[in-house]
Amino acid sequence: MQYLTALLENNLLIDARLIISTGYESDQFDEQVIEKFLMLLKKVDGIFALSNPIAAVALVKLKKTWSKNIRRN
């Protein structure tokens, strides 16, 4: 179980960095990365996501992106 959690946390960090580094405000934002990131977030304990600064920053940026996209449509 610890191995699985460590693996998920590692993937979560990699995806969070991808999200942060991808021009998240542009239309070129990779939705597959977002989906994978959110799937991993659901698998990892929510407390980890909130206590992890990289994941927290990525979540804030995702929420901003989504609210901008919703307003555009």
Contacts in CASP RR format, 6 or more apart in sequence:
PFRMAT RR
TARGET T0000
AUTHOR 0000-0000-0000
METHOD contacts of the structure
MODEL  1
MQYLTALLENNLLIDARLIISTGYESDQFDEQVIEKFLMLLKKVDGIFAL
SNPIAAVALVKLKKTWSKNIRRN
5 44 0 8 1.000
8 40 0 8 1.000
8 43 0 8 1.000
8 44 0 8 1.000
9 44 0 8 1.000
9 48 0 8 1.000
9 52 0 8 1.000
11 40 0 8 1.000
12 37 0 8 1.000
12 40 0 8 1.000
12 41 0 8 1.000
12 44 0 8 1.000
12 48 0 8 1.000
12 49 0 8 1.000
12 52 0 8 1.000
12 55 0 8 1.000
13 52 0 8 1.000
13 54 0 8 1.000
13 55 0 8 1.000
15 33 0 8 1.000
15 36 0 8 1.000
15 37 0 8 1.000
15 40 0 8 1.000
15 58 0 8 1.000
16 37 0 8 1.000
16 52 0 8 1.000
16 54 0 8 1.000
16 55 0 8 1.000
16 57 0 8 1.000
16 58 0 8 1.000
17 54 0 8 1.000
17 58 0 8 1.000
18 30 0 8 1.000
18 33 0 8 1.000
18 37 0 8 1.000
19 33 0 8 1.000
19 34 0 8 1.000
19 37 0 8 1.000
19 58 0 8 1.000
19 61 0 8 1.000
19 62 0 8 1.000
20 54 0 8 1.000
20 57 0 8 1.000
20 58 0 8 1.000
20 61 0 8 1.000
22 28 0 8 1.000
22 29 0 8 1.000
22 30 0 8 1.000
22 33 0 8 1.000
23 29 0 8 1.000
24 61 0 8 1.000
24 62 0 8 1.000
24 64 0 8 1.000
24 65 0 8 1.000
25 64 0 8 1.000
25 65 0 8 1.000
25 68 0 8 1.000
29 65 0 8 1.000
34 62 0 8 1.000
37 58 0 8 1.000
37 62 0 8 1.000
41 49 0 8 1.000
41 55 0 8 1.000
41 59 0 8 1.000
48 55 0 8 1.000
49 55 0 8 1.000
49 56 0 8 1.000
49 59 0 8 1.000
50 56 0 8 1.000
END
